[in-house]
């Protein structure tokens, strides 16, 4: 491990989060939504810290931290880069995606097993021929928790893109349909490749927040508010259960967890 890189990364984390490196717990939720951080902090009665880029909160009782990094693949990559120098044992992205099947419904979950690298950021970690695969142990923990709670979920691949308002670009939509992806989002391919490179054990649970290929399915301000009001608590609590399940699997030496020495 490059000690200069480690110190630079941890100082960046402290600046961007407004929180000391020692405050981060062994289980980490990363998300795109400050609403999730506010729910976590209020429900656990803990303080919110905010730096120049991130908003975070820590529950020492549960050994869980949550970090909101806003939106986009470059920042998602940065989160993995800096957090990989922390003694984090399990982590999960709680994000949202557009569902790309007519039978999908808003409020259901998508568990990605891989992502199409359409965003570009992952090219800085691996050549294009290297697939962006989900971490097996983490996605096993995801499905075990969802099954135990009898939640409705779908398994498949997502298309990761940096393009906004693609819903109005017919060429992009045709290529998207040809890919057979089940969901579209902006971070998964980056997170999968960066976490593989950094040996950072990270999973993903996506909430289907809109159905952009359906008639009148593009997300609106009103529909987004509905999703946050109705699904924030459940999504965050599921994330915590998944992290706990993943630690249980690690203690049983289930294959799939990266072995790192960050100290």
Secondary structure, 3 states (H helix, E strand, C coil): CCHHHHHHHHHHHHHHHCCCHHHCCCEEEEECCHHHHHHHHHHHCCCEEECCCCEEEEECCCCEEEEECCCCHHHHHHHHHHHCCCCCCEEEEEEEEEECCCCCCCCCEEEEEEEEEECCHHHHCCCCCCCEECCHHHHHHHHHHHHHCCCCEEEEEEEEECCCCHHHCHHHHHHHHHHCCCEEECCHHHHHHHHHHHCCCEEEEEEEEECCCCCCCCCCHHHHHHHHHHHHHHHHHHHHHHHHHHHHHHHCCCCCCCCCCCC
